[in-house]
Amino acid sequence: DDADALAFGAGLLAIVGEAERMKDWAERASIIEPDDHYMQYNLACAFAQQGETELALDRLEQALGPHSIRSLKEYMLADADLDRLRDHPRYRTLIDRLPE
């Protein structure tokens, strides 16, 4: 029943290469707390680790939602989990949208 625990677990499953289980855990976390910005961010990291670029970017967009959360920009710029996304136009657009 804990979306954050499921999101972190999805990240661990991504690291060990359990892609299908990771996707299941991510879906469960999203159902429990669809509006949790930080949980969606953690799911984006899990999808990025798996090379699921579009799904990772979808989660980042959900993490930002209609709000621009400054702390997420700091995470996005420094988080090695997102390295695969750095050159993607959608990623650049998200970064540009966030306040300094």
N, C-alpha and C positions, 0 to 999 in steps of 0.2 A: 504493500500500500504506500510505499515511500518512493515518489517519483525521482528524487535526487539520488537515492541509492540505486535505483534501476538505471539511471543515466550513467552513474559512475561504473556500474557493472557492465553496461553496454560498452563503455570505453575500454574496460579490461578485456572484454570479449573481442573487441576489435584488435587489440594488441596481440592476442594469442591466435588470431586468425579465425575466430568463430563467427563468420559474417552473418549467417542466418540467425543464430541465437542473438547476436548483437541487434539485428533489425527487429526481432521480436521484443526484446527488452526495451528498445527505443520506442516502439509503438506503444507498449504498455505505459511507459513513463509519460508519453504525450497525452494519452487518454486520461491519466490521473491528474496531471497539472499542465494543461495546454498553454496557459498564460505565464508560466514560470520562465522568465527571461534567461536566467542563469542555467537552468536545466536544459533549455533548448540550445544554449551555447555549448554545453558539454556534449550534447548529442551531435552537434555540428562537428565537434572535434573527433568524435568516434567515427562518424561517416567519412571525414577527411582522411583519417588513418587507414580506412579501408579502401581509399581511392574512389569513393562514391561522391565525386565532386558536386554534382547537381543536388543530391540529397543534402550534402553538407551546407551548400549555399541556401537551400530552402530553409534549413534549420536556423542558419544565421539570420535570415530575413524574419523568421518567426521570433527569434530572440530579440531583435530590434523592434519588431512590431511598429506601431505608430509612434513610439517613443524613441528618442535618441539618448541612449544611456552612455554617458561618457566613459564609465569604467569598462564597458565592453570594448570600446575602441582601444583602450590600453591593452586589454587582453588580446584582442585580435592582432595587434601589431607585434606583440612579443611572443605569442604562443606558437611553439614549433609544430604543434599538431596541425596548424593551418598552413604550413609551408607550401603544400601542394596547391593551395588556392590563390596564392599571392598574385599571380599573373593573370588570373581570370577577370574578365571585365566586370562581372557581377560583384566579385569581391571588392574591386577597386571602387565601384559605385557605392557599395555599402560603407566603405571606409570614408569616402568623400562626404557622405551624408551625415556622418557623426560629428558632433561638436569637438572643438579643440580642448 
